Amino acid sequence: MKEAQLQKEAMRVLKETSRTFYIPIKLLQPTLKRTVGSAYLCMRAIDEIEDHEQLSSEVKQHLLRTVSRLLKKDRFDDTVYQELIHPYRAILPEVTLRLEDWIDFCPEGIVHKVKESTGIMAEGMADWAEKEWQVETKEDLDDYTYYVAGLVGVMLSDIWEWHDGTKTDRQLAIGYGRGLQAVNILRNQEEDAERGVRFVPKGWSRDDLFSYANENLRQADLYIKEIRARNILVFCRIPLELAKKTLRAMEKGREKMSRGEVEATVDNILKD
């Protein structure tokens, strides 16, 4: 597929799959837009396997572990991948079916890092599928949120440094990802309970989970303080501010922010 057409397709799929990241990715400079967009789509491709309601835990483990092995190779073998997912093509979303396209779309100088992080994430997701997503302790919660979100922060830090030398603290980057994920866990707590998964440690109240989210969002604040490149800073601030305001809304008993509040938040960040 021609590069211009692939970029158009990537942004379309990105818009269809992400409410949180589409806006900040769209605002990035061309090279970063391409890099972060392709990286997000790679991770979303495997996330859709982990979250799929029609796939059994055993199937998810098999798919995710095999994908992880494929991503560790110098060249991603799409023939093997398509054979792997063939029995499930009818129920898997486009973003998952086209994993090779998102890898091909990523710039050559950073694609190995994107594949590495996505492969580690897939292996961690498979382990949690094996555990039936039953979080027992804070250490479990840290482990789960590391694999599904903290790794996103680490990968972004790799991208920033590759792009213009921007250096950030990797541990704070993990906190950035964990904070965003903790807000999602709070939003989806009832829905998760209905489908038999538990991301809240035993003995924890909802207030404890709010504290966990706030603690990691404070690390996220420290993470972005190190960033001087405006384009990167704007990208990082948008999901972070939306997460903070969603948390405040939930503390007041609301489920989420309104569309108007989201638009106003983005506009204010762009004006700073």
Rosetta blueprint (number, residue, H / E / L):
1 M L
2 K L
3 E H
4 A H
5 Q H
6 L H
7 Q H
8 K H
9 E H
10 A H
11 M H
12 R H
13 V H
14 L H
15 K H
16 E H
17 T H
18 S L
19 R L
20 T L
21 F L
22 Y H
23 I H
24 P H
25 I H
26 K H
27 L L
28 L L
29 Q L
30 P H
31 T H
32 L H
33 K H
34 R H
35 T H
36 V H
37 G H
38 S H
39 A H
40 Y H
41 L H
42 C H
43 M H
44 R H
45 A H
46 I H
47 D H
48 E H
49 I H
50 E H
51 D H
52 H L
53 E L
54 Q L
55 L L
56 S L
57 S H
58 E H
59 V H
60 K H
61 Q H
62 H H
63 L H
64 L H
65 R H
66 T H
67 V H
68 S H
69 R H
70 L H
71 L H
72 K H
73 K L
74 D L
75 R L
76 F L
77 D L
78 D H
79 T H
80 V H
81 Y H
82 Q H
83 E H
84 L H
85 I H
86 H H
87 P H
88 Y H
89 R L
90 A L
91 I L
92 L L
93 P L
94 E H
95 V H
96 T H
97 L H
98 R L
99 L H
100 E H
101 D H
102 W H
103 I H
104 D H
105 F H
106 C L
107 P L
108 E L
109 G L
110 I L
111 V H
112 H H
113 K H
114 V H
115 K H
116 E H
117 S H
118 T H
119 G H
120 I H
121 M H
122 A H
123 E H
124 G H
125 M H
126 A H
127 D H
128 W H
129 A H
130 E H
131 K L
132 E L
133 W L
134 Q E
135 V L
136 E L
137 T L
138 K H
139 E H
140 D H
141 L H
142 D H
143 D H
144 Y H
145 T H
146 Y H
147 Y H
148 V H
149 A H
150 G H
151 L H
152 V H
153 G H
154 V H
155 M H
156 L H
157 S H
158 D H
159 I H
160 W H
161 E H
162 W H
163 H H
164 D H
165 G L
166 T L
167 K L
168 T L
169 D L
170 R H
171 Q H
172 L H
173 A H
174 I H
175 G H
176 Y H
177 G H
178 R H
179 G H
180 L H
181 Q H
182 A H
183 V H
184 N H
185 I H
186 L H
187 R H
188 N L
189 Q H
190 E H
191 E H
192 D H
193 A H
194 E H
195 R L
196 G L
197 V L
198 R E
199 F L
200 V L
201 P L
202 K L
203 G L
204 W L
205 S L
206 R H
207 D H
208 D H
209 L H
210 F H
211 S H
212 Y H
213 A H
214 N H
215 E H
216 N H
217 L H
218 R H
219 Q H
220 A H
221 D H
222 L H
223 Y H
224 I H
225 K H
226 E L
227 I L
228 R L
229 A L
230 R H
231 N H
232 I H
233 L H
234 V H
235 F H
236 C H
237 R H
238 I H
239 P H
240 L H
241 E H
242 L H
243 A H
244 K H
245 K H
246 T H
247 L H
248 R H
249 A H
250 M H
251 E H
252 K L
253 G L
254 R L
255 E L
256 K L
257 M L
258 S L
259 R H
260 G H
261 E H
262 V H
263 E H
264 A H
265 T H
266 V H
267 D H
268 N H
269 I H
270 L H
271 K H
272 D L
